[in-house]
């Protein structure tokens, strides 16, 4: 699914404490997007 497991786990473990229980499916790997991408921010291209 193209998700880096390390980045995924770090992000989800930080976000899950404040994430609404009825929206936990958003944190599953196939729905997950890093916080920077989900806010519309993009890293500068190399």
Long-range contacts (C-beta under 8 A, 24 or more apart in sequence): 1-29, 1-30, 3-29, 3-32, 7-34, 8-32, 11-35
